[in-house]
Structures are given as structure tokens and as C-alpha cells.
């Protein structure tokens, strides 16, 4: 059995695909399977996948009709046989050939259900990187056997976010809870990562931003779909909040709601392009989530709202997002 199943959902990325695949094939740790899911891509991606498969027995290829990111990831999960699962988006890449080896060393030590790693944004037009997690992280507080304490530390320091691609997940957890990504949503990672907070009993952390998250790519999965993105994020936040309130473990309620509170803060910051008043009204009605302020960033948003009000806070966050980009 391979130690890792690395799943790559692929659609219209022929310019970047070989860079992505080569960054995985070139890892010093070799005990993995690479699952390339051609999601009905109309370009040469399918041919590129087949070429790699014919020259490396670790590479498996799935050709399917176009169904979107969730569908492609799920198709990879259906055939994955590794002990752990890792996702990488097909326009991104890993820039450290020893990353998988170090992740394996960490997991051998802790046997964690979920390992979180850092990443950086890559701006191709400027050929520069910016780091997503910049604060010092104390790994000992994450590998703590008190899972709630571990989660609290990660949320407080904005380490645990709604991204499937910066997590290594034990396949037995995925199978035990029949975990799959929800089709038809642009914010599918939010729900997936929220569920992991409920199911995982031990976490780990690898402090190396080897994952390069490509920015500003024309034709990327979420480009030009602002209103649907806001609507989907709102749905996930509402669903997650309701789920949190139903939990018997009240500390877990606070933790899960705080995870979604951070994502709600992000939602406020990306809502500037939306003109749909009904949708914006629904976003405003969920501001109760900001009361769950374990995250330092949520605390700042809550404090800002107290002094300048909801509307100006949303505008300020939208401005901040534009500057950050």
C-alpha cells in the first residue's frame, strides 16, 4: 500500500500541468501514488496525463466527463489506496523535493489524522511569492493529545483554514465518515475542512511553505463568479453554524463556530463586487458568527465593527482584500 495518494483534479491547465506533475514526481520520498483526474479537459491535458502514466507506474489516470472540482476530487478518492490523501490543484506546484519525506517523518512520529502545512502565493506575472502563514507556530501545541486544545491553538493563530490542498488526511478517516466534496459549490473546501475538525482526533503541523499557490491565472476555477462564490460561502457558513449549535460538546461548538467565523470574515472581505441586495442582506444577518472570536483576526473584525459599524467594516475589509491582492 502506498503511504500517500496525491490527487490532482485537472481542467484546462495545459500550460501549467507538467510543472505541477514534475514537482510531485521529483520528490525524494517515492512511496506514493499520483492520481491525475482529467475532468473532461478540452485541451491536451488528457494526453499529458497518459504520457506520464505510461512512463511511471505510480501514476494513475482517470478520464471523466466534466463535473467540476468536487466531482474530480471525489473521482480520485474513489480509487485512492494510500494511507494518507493529499490534494494539489493542477496549476499549483511544490517547490521543495524533500517536502513529502519530511511529512512522512512527522506522521511516523505522531500518527496524526490530519497534518496541516504552510503555503505561499505565487504571482507569475511578477515571479514573486508571499507567505500565507507568517506567524511563528509552536508545533508542540498542535500535536497535543487534547484535540480541542490543538484546534483552539490553530484557530486562534489562523493556522487552520478552509483549504483542502494544505492538509494531509488519513484515508481511514475519510472512509469511516464517507467524506466527499459537495458537487456544485465553489467553496467546497470550507465544508470539508469543517468536518475534519469534528472527525480528527489528532493533528500535526509541518512548517515549510513548499506549496506554491498560483495567483491571478486567467481561466482559473473561481474566476468571474463572484456572486455565486459569495452565495456558496454564505451557505457553507450558515450550514456550519447550525451544525456547531447542535453539538453536545459545547467547547467543540465554540471551536467549530469560530472556524466558520473566520471564513465569514473572509466572506465580508470579498463581497465588494456583489450588487445583489437580497444576498448582501443575508450576509449581514449572519454577523452573529463574529461573537465566536477565538481567532485573533476575528477579534479585530469584531472590534472594528463595534467602533465603525457593519457597513463601514465590510467596506474596510473589501479594501484590505484589494490591497492584499
C-alpha positions in Angstrom: 0.0 0.0 0.0 1.4 3.4 -0.9 1.9 5.8 2.0 0.3 8.7 0.1 -2.4 9.1 -2.5 -1.8 12.5 -4.2 -4.9 13.6 -6.1 -4.7 16.2 -8.9 -8.0 17.5 -10.4 -7.3 18.7 -13.9 -9.2 21.1 -16.2 -7.8 23.5 -18.9 -4.3 23.8 -17.4 -2.0 22.5 -20.2 0.3 25.5 -19.6 1.0 24.5 -16.0 0.3 20.8 -15.7 3.7 19.5 -16.4 5.2 21.9 -13.8 2.7 20.5 -11.2 3.3 16.8 -12.0 7.1 17.2 -12.2 7.1 18.8 -8.7 5.5 15.6 -7.3 7.3 13.0 -9.4 10.6 14.6 -8.3 10.0 14.1 -4.6 12.8 12.3 -2.7 10.1 10.1 -0.9 8.9 7.7 -3.5 6.2 5.6 -1.8 3.1 7.3 -3.2 0.5 7.0 -6.0 -0.2 10.1 -8.1 -3.9 10.2 -9.3 -4.4 12.5 -12.2 -8.1 13.2 -12.8 -8.8 14.6 -16.3 -12.1 16.3 -15.7 -13.1 16.4 -19.4 -10.4 19.0 -20.2 -10.8 20.1 -23.8 -7.1 20.9 -24.3 -4.1 18.5 -24.3 -4.2 17.8 -20.5 -5.5 14.2 -21.1 -2.6 13.4 -23.4 -0.1 14.8 -20.9 -1.6 12.6 -18.2 -1.4 9.5 -20.3 2.2 10.2 -21.2 3.2 10.3 -17.5 1.2 7.2 -16.7 2.9 5.2 -19.5 6.4 6.1 -18.1 5.8 5.8 -14.3 3.8 3.0 -12.7 3.0 5.3 -9.7 0.8 7.5 -11.9 -2.9 6.6 -12.3 -5.2 8.5 -14.7 -8.9 8.9 -14.6 -10.6 10.4 -17.7 -14.2 11.6 -17.0 -16.8 14.0 -18.2 -16.5 17.5 -16.9 -18.2 17.7 -13.5 -16.2 20.4 -11.6 -13.6 20.4 -8.9 -15.6 18.5 -6.3 -16.5 15.8 -8.8 -12.9 15.4 -9.9 -11.6 15.2 -6.3 -14.2 12.6 -5.5 -13.3 10.5 -8.5 -9.7 10.5 -7.2 -10.9 9.5 -3.7 -12.8 6.6 -5.2 -9.7 4.9 -6.4 -7.2 6.1 -3.8 -5.4 3.3 -1.9 -2.8 5.2 0.2 -2.7 5.6 4.0 -3.0 9.3 3.6 -4.5 11.6 1.0 -3.2 14.9 -0.3 -4.8 17.2 -2.9 -2.9 19.6 -5.1 -4.6 21.9 -7.6 -3.2 21.4 -11.1 -2.0 24.9 -11.7 -0.1 24.9 -8.4 3.2 23.2 -7.6 5.5 22.0 -4.8 8.9 23.7 -4.8 10.8 21.5 -2.3 11.7 18.0 -3.4 12.1 16.8 0.3 8.7 18.0 1.5 7.0 14.6 1.3 9.8 13.0 3.1 9.6 15.4 6.0 5.8 15.0 6.1 6.3 11.2 6.3 8.8 11.7 9.2 6.3 13.9 11.1 3.4 11.4 10.6 5.6 8.4 11.6 6.2 10.2 14.9 2.6 11.3 15.6 0.3 9.1 13.6 -1.9 12.2 13.2 -5.3 12.0 11.4 -4.6 15.4 9.8 -1.4 17.2 9.1 -1.6 20.9 8.1 1.3 22.5 6.2 2.1 26.1 5.2 1.9 27.6 1.7 2.8 30.7 -0.2 1.1 32.6 -3.0 2.9 32.7 -6.3 2.5 35.7 -8.6 3.6 34.5 -12.0 3.5 37.9 -13.7 5.9 39.3 -11.1 7.7 36.0 -10.3 7.4 36.6 -6.6 6.0 34.8 -3.5 4.1 36.0 -0.4 3.6 33.8 2.6 0.1 32.8 3.8 1.1 31.8 7.3 3.8 34.2 8.6 3.5 33.9 12.4 5.7 31.6 14.5 4.0 28.3 15.1 4.6 26.1 18.1 4.2 22.5 16.7 4.1 21.0 20.2 0.8 22.8 20.8 -0.7 21.3 17.7 0.4 17.7 18.3 -1.1 18.0 21.8 -3.2 14.8 22.6 -6.0 17.1 23.8 -7.6 17.6 20.4 -9.7 20.6 21.5 -6.6 22.4 22.7 -4.9 21.7 19.5 -7.8 23.0 17.4 -8.1 26.1 19.6 -4.4 26.9 19.1 -4.7 26.6 15.3 -7.8 28.7 15.1 -6.5 31.4 17.4 -3.4 31.7 15.3 -5.2 31.4 11.9 -3.3 28.3 11.0 -6.3 26.1 10.2 -8.2 27.5 7.1 -10.6 26.3 4.5 -8.2 24.8 2.1 -8.1 21.1 1.2 -4.8 21.4 -0.5 -2.7 22.3 2.6 -3.8 19.2 4.6 -2.7 15.6 4.6 -5.6 13.4 5.7 -5.7 9.8 6.9 -7.7 7.8 4.4 -9.3 5.8 7.2 -11.0 9.0 8.5 -12.3 9.8 5.0 -13.7 6.2 4.6 -15.1 6.0 8.2 -17.3 9.1 7.7 -17.9 8.6 3.9 -16.4 12.0 3.3 -16.8 13.5 -0.1 -16.8 17.1 -1.6 -20.2 18.5 -2.4 -20.9 19.0 -6.1 -21.9 22.3 -7.5 -20.3 24.6 -4.9 -17.3 27.0 -5.3 -16.5 26.9 -1.6 -16.3 23.1 -1.3 -13.2 23.2 0.9 -14.9 25.0 3.7 -17.3 22.2 4.4 -14.6 19.5 4.1 -12.2 21.2 6.5 -15.0 21.9 8.9 -15.9 18.2 9.0 -12.3 17.3 9.7 -12.4 19.4 12.9 -15.2 17.1 14.1 -13.7 13.8 13.0 -9.9 14.0 13.5 -8.6 13.1 16.9 -5.0 14.2 16.4 -3.4 17.0 14.3 0.1 17.7 13.2 1.9 20.6 11.5 4.8 20.9 9.0 6.2 24.4 9.0 7.6 24.6 5.4 5.8 26.7 2.8 6.6 24.3 -0.1 3.1 24.6 -1.7 3.1 27.3 -4.3 -0.5 28.6 -4.8 -0.7 30.3 -8.2 -2.5 33.6 -8.2 -4.1 35.7 -10.9 -4.4 33.0 -13.5 -6.9 33.7 -16.3 -9.5 30.9 -16.6 -9.0 29.6 -13.1 -11.8 27.7 -11.4 -13.3 30.6 -9.5 -12.6 33.5 -11.9 -15.5 35.7 -12.8 -18.0 34.0 -10.5 -18.1 36.5 -7.6 -21.8 36.3 -6.8 -22.0 32.5 -6.8 -18.9 32.4 -4.7 -20.4 34.7 -2.1 -23.7 32.8 -2.1 -21.9 29.4 -1.7 -19.6 30.7 1.1 -22.7 32.1 2.8 -24.5 28.8 2.5 -21.5 26.9 4.0 -21.1 29.4 6.9 -24.8 29.1 7.7 -24.7 25.3 7.5 -21.6 25.1 9.6 -23.0 27.4 12.2 -26.2 25.3 12.5 -24.1 22.2 12.8 -22.0 23.7 15.5 -25.0 24.7 17.6 -26.3 21.1 17.6 -23.1 19.6 19.1 -23.3 18.3 22.7 -19.7 19.2 23.3 -20.0 23.0 23.9 -16.3 23.6 23.6 -16.5 21.9 20.2 -19.4 24.2 19.4 -17.3 27.2 20.1 -14.3 25.8 18.1 -16.4 24.9 15.0 -18.3 28.2 15.1 -15.0 30.1 15.4 -13.6 28.3 12.4 -16.7 29.5 10.4 -16.4 33.0 11.9 -13.0 33.4 10.3 -14.5 32.3 7.0 -17.4 34.7 7.5 -14.8 37.5 7.9 -13.2 36.5 4.6 -16.7 36.5 3.1 -17.2 40.1 4.1 -13.9 41.0 2.6 -14.7 39.5 -0.9 -18.3 40.8 -1.2 -17.4 44.2 -2.7 -18.3 43.2 -6.3 -21.8 41.9 -5.4 -24.8 44.1 -6.2 -27.5 41.6 -5.2 -29.2 43.4 -2.2 -31.0 40.2 -1.1 -27.7 38.3 -0.9 -26.0 41.1 0.9 -28.8 41.3 3.4 -28.4 37.6 4.1 -24.6 38.1 4.6 -25.4 40.9 7.1 -27.9 38.7 9.0 -25.1 36.2 9.8 -22.9 38.6 11.6 -23.7 36.8 14.9 -20.9 34.5 13.9 -18.4 37.2 14.9 -19.3 36.6 18.5 -17.2 33.4 18.2 -13.9 35.2 18.2 -11.2 32.7 19.1 -9.3 33.8 16.0 -7.2 36.9 16.5 -8.3 38.2 13.2 -12.0 37.7 14.0 -11.4 39.6 17.2 -10.0 42.5 15.2 -13.0 42.4 12.8 -15.4 42.4 15.7 -13.7 45.3 17.4 -13.7 47.3 14.1 -17.5 46.6 13.7 -18.1 47.9 17.3 -16.4 51.2 16.5 -17.4 51.9 12.9 -20.5 49.7 12.3 -21.1 46.8 10.0 -21.3 48.7 6.7 -18.0 50.5 7.1 -16.4 47.4 8.4 -17.4 45.5 5.3 -16.0 48.3 3.1 -12.8 48.4 5.0 -12.3 44.6 4.7 -13.1 44.8 0.9 -10.5 47.5 0.6 -8.0 45.4 2.5 -8.6 42.4 0.3 -7.9 44.5 -2.8 -4.7 45.9 -1.4 -3.5 42.4 -0.3 -4.1 41.1 -3.8 
